[in-house]
Amino acid sequence: MDARVLVVEDVNELAELMALYLSREGFTVQTAESAELALPLLASFDPDLVLLDINLPGMDGFAFLEKIHAIPGDHRAAQNGFGSPGDTQSSGSVLLRR
């Protein structure tokens, strides 16, 4: 499977566990412990799915989503849409974990 998953989670043990299980299922996984570290990975890693903790230190998950929406020319954002604040799951490329 060629799908790429970006896990944005500040609890290292949880991020590693999610990455382990996703890797075992054939996904290519990158982790970031903050939204600030995850932003450059949107371009360099080009994830198909983002698993996002909303309670991050610094920039929270909702602010991260606003940054994603502001990225010009993001064809997947325009095509698939992203979750709204309060959603636990969206039909697009972003899932929110509470």
N, C-alpha and C positions, 0 to 999 in steps of 0.2 A: 504494500500500500504506500502510495507516495504522498499522502496527506500530511501536512505540517501543522503542529499544534503549539501555540505559545501559551505557557502557563504563567500567569502573573499572580504571584502569591508571596507574601512576606514571611510566612512561617516555612522555613527551609525544609523541615521534615515532611510537611504536607506537600510542598512542591516536588520534592524528590520522590515521594510515594506516587503522586499522580503521574510524574514522568516515567517512573518504572512501569506502572500498569499500562500506560499508553504505548510505551516502547514495546512491551511484550505483545501488544495487539498490532504491531507493525507501523505505528505512527512515528514520524520524525518529530522530536520534541525539543524545544528550547524553553528555559525557564528564566524569569526575571523576578527579582525580589522587590521591585518597585515599578511604578508606572513610568518614572523618569528613565529607568533602564530599559523598559519595554518599548518605548517610543522608537528608538532607532532600529529595533528588531523588526518593526512593521515593514520597513523597506528592505533591510538586508536578509531577513529570514522569510518574509512574505508568507505569513501563516494563513492556512485555510480556516483555522478555528482558533479563537482566543478564549481560554478559561481564565476568568478575571475575578479576583477578590475585590469587593467594593470597599472594604475597610483597610485600605493601604495607608502606610505612613506617608507624609508629604502629599503628593497628588493622589486623591482617592480614585476609586474606580469610575465614578460618574464623571469626574473631570477628564479622566483618560478617554472615556467614550466621546466627550465633547471634542477632544483633540483628534480622535479618529474621524469624526464627522467633518472636521475642518480640513482634512487632507484633500487637496484638489486632485481630481483625476483618479480617485480610488474607484475603479470600475466595479469592484465587488460590493463596495458600500452602496453604490447607486443601484446595483442590480438586486442585491439581496436584502438590503436594509439592515438595521441594527436594532437591538433591544432598547426599550425605553426605560428610564429610571423606575425601579420597582419591579420590573420583569424578573422572573427567575429563569426564564428561558425565552429566547427569541427565535424567529424563523430565519434569522440571518446568520452571520458568522461569529456572533458574540454571545457567550453564555455568562450569566452573572451568578456567582456563588455568594450566598449570605453567610 
